[in-house]
Amino acid sequence: MEKDAPRPGRKPKLALAKINNVVEATLNSTPIDATHWSVRSMARAQKLSPSAVHRIWRRHGLKPHLVQTFKLSRDKALRQKLEDVVGLYLNPPDKALVLCVDEKTQIQALDRTQPGLPLKRGRCGTMTHDYKRNGTVNLFAALNLLDGKVIGSCMPRHRHQELIRFLAQIDRETPAGLDLHLITDNYGTRSHPRTKSWLKRHPRFHLHFTPTSCSWLNLVERWLRELTSKRIRRGSFANVPALVESILGYIGNCNQNPHIFKWTASADQLLRKMAKCKEALETVH
């Protein structure tokens, strides 16, 4: 056997130039008929097999079929708000509770148009692609960072009236001798005159606002994501009361065995990451 001949059963190695061409084309070009390359379109363009393109992409960590969404905050008080919220996470005040508060609005009571097939060995469960809309509900939720329990309430609307009603519920369901530090977003109901008046009459409530476009900073969003994936997304609800019963039942089950969400990143770490992201965007554009 000649020295340079490939071993039997093993595919010959690709030339370095061909590998570089695939990497360069993936990073710096797009096909004329699509927004991104696929294995097959790149294989046709470079006159290679799809498996060869797949190996090159895997070796160089290239995933053109995936995209992540993001948005940098333009809040003028970004540092101040970030340090305030993260400070509550990492060093909560004494004789106080820290609650992450948010609404999940317009949750739809969706019912499938036909019954699905149950899961069985060798076959996944099925559900129709279309659905019937049977109304909506708005969930107000407050996650207690100390014990992981959730205070929740479902209401037909999410105006300042409903927010005040929910704040009153929090007031009733928390120990009276403790201050309450609420981490929340900048939605208009928080700054409504009647909301401000209610807060003045209840001085143990202290609102801390996340920066704009930083909903990820509110830990209750993590709990709401689990509610959506575990209870709502694949559910079927004939009416709004059935949806409300399902949501409140999930809250009750969670509170029986609560999960404590722990924040670990410091404000300086987050600010450095944001600065790097901004620098990369400015370099590209």
Sequence and secondary structure as in RCSB ss.txt:
>XXXX:A:sequence
MEKDAPRPGRKPKLALAKINNVVEATLNSTPIDATHWSVRSMARAQKLSPSAVHRIWRRHGLKPHLVQTFKLSRD
KALRQKLEDVVGLYLNPPDKALVLCVDEKTQIQALDRTQPGLPLKRGRCGTMTHDYKRNGTVNLFAALNLLDGKV
IGSCMPRHRHQELIRFLAQIDRETPAGLDLHLITDNYGTRSHPRTKSWLKRHPRFHLHFTPTSCSWLNLVERWLR
ELTSKRIRRGSFANVPALVESILGYIGNCNQNPHIFKWTASADQLLRKMAKCKEALETVH
>XXXX:A:secstr
  TTS  TTS     HHHHHHHHHHHHH   TTSSS  HHHHHHHHT  HHHHHHHHHHHT  TT          
TTHHHHHHHHHHHHHS  TTEEEEEEEEEEEEEEEEESS     BTTB     S EEEEEEEEEEEEEETTT  E
EEEEES  SHHHHHHHHHHHHHTS TTSEEEEEE   GGGG HHHHHHHHH TTEEEEE  TT GGGSTHHHHHH
HHIIIIITT   SSHHHHHHHHHHHHHHHHHS         HHHHHHHHHHHHHHHHHH 
